[in-house]
Amino acid sequence: MDYNEFRHFADSWGLVYLFVLFVGILTYTFWPGGKKKADDAANIPLKDD
């Protein structure tokens, strides 16, 4: 695979992959019940051992 083939692959499928990843992260973030998980993760550094 030379540079031009790799660039063509990244231009087409790389963009699709990053868009699907972005939509997946947004869906996970705004899913009902996600606020409790986000709050728990945000408070990890503040918890006493």
N, C-alpha and C positions, 0 to 999 in steps of 0.2 A: 504494500500500500504506500503510494507516494504522497507527497504533500497535497496535490490537487484532489486526489480521491478522498483523503482525510478531511480536507476542508469542505468538500461537497457533502460528505456524511455529517459533519458537525453543523453545517448550515441548515440542513434539512431535519435530521433526526435529533440533533442536539437541542434545537429550539423546541421541538415537540416534547422531548424529555423534560426540559426545564420548565415548560409551561404546565405539564401534568404534575410535576413535583410542586410547583407553586400553588396550583389549585388544591392539591392534596393537603398541603400545610394549612391553607386557609380553611378548608373544610374541617380539618382536625381542630383547629383553633376555635372556630365558631360553632362547633357541634354542641348540642345541648348537654350540659354536665361538664363541659370543658373548663368552666370557670373554677370549679373546685380543684381540678388537677393543676391548673395554672397557679392558683393561689398556694397550693401545697408545694409546688416546685419553687415558687418565689420565696417561700419562707424557710427553705432548707438551710441556708447559711445562718439564719437566726435561731435555729433550734439548739437547745443545750444537749450535750451528749449524755 
